[in-house]
Amino acid sequence: MQHSDENPEIDNRPLRERITYPPSRIEDKYPYDEWFDGDVWRLKMYEDFFVHPGSMQSAVYQAARKRGLKVRTHIPTTDDALYIQAYKKETKNR
């Protein structure tokens, strides 16, 4: 058995420097701008998204917040879907 210092093929950099991730963001994976048009959308698991509906719900909230929008969501108990509807935030006059 060789020590890692003795094998030139072993990368001795810290793991965080060796790991590379694809340059995509979650927002690039889903058509949020289309979904946030104000209509009610029924998003179907394994067709429109590929994570648990609760995880997708969180991603939808984050994407809406980044766009200055609010969103209503509903996860039905009968199927793997997520209903969403985006709307503009109301501003209060002071």
N, C-alpha and C positions, 0 to 999 in steps of 0.2 A: 504494500500500500504506500502510495506516495503522498507526501505532504503537499498541500495546495501551492506552496511557494516553489516546489520543485517541478511543477507541471506548467509549462508556458501557455497551454491552451485554456487554463482556468482563468476566468476574469476575476481579479481581486478587488474590483471596485465595489463600493457598498451597493446593496441590492436596489436602493432607491435611485441610484444612478444608472443601473442596468435595465430597469423596467421602462418600456416605452408603451404609450397608449395611443390609440388612433386619435387623430386630431378632430374628432367630431364631438359636438356637444349634444345633450339630450334634445335641445331645441331644434337641432338639425334633423332629428329623426322623425319628428311628427309635424304635420301641417297646422301649427297653432294659429297662424294668421287666418287660415281658412275657417278653422273651428271657432274662432273668436269673432265671427261676423254678426253675432247677436241672435242667431237662430238657436233652437234647441237641437243638439246633436246627440245621437245614440251611438256611442263608440263601443264596438264589440271586441272583447278579448280574443286574441289570436287572429283577428282580421285587421283591426285598427291599431291595436297596441299589444305588446307581448310581455307584460308584467302583471302582477296582481292588480285588480281594480283599485285597491287602496293606495298602492304605490303610484299608479297613474293619476289618481285624484290629487295626490301631493304634487306631482310634476305639473299638472294643469294649474293648480293654485300658484305655484312659483312662476310659471310662464306668464300667467295673467298679471301678476304683480309687477313683473319686469316691464310689461307693456302699459302699466298704469290702468289696468282693468280690474274689475271684480268678476267673480264667476260663481254661479250656482252649480252645485253638483248633486247627483243622486246615484247611489249604487243599489240597484234592486236586489232583493234576496232570491229571486227566482232564476236569474241567469247571470253569466259573467259579462256584464256590461257596465258602462258608466255614461250617465246623461250629464251633459254640460251645457251651460248657457252663459256667455260672457256679456257684461254690461259695463258702462262707464261709471267710474266713481263719482259720487255726488260731492260737490264742493260746498262747504258752508261759508256763507258771507259773514264777515265779522265787522 
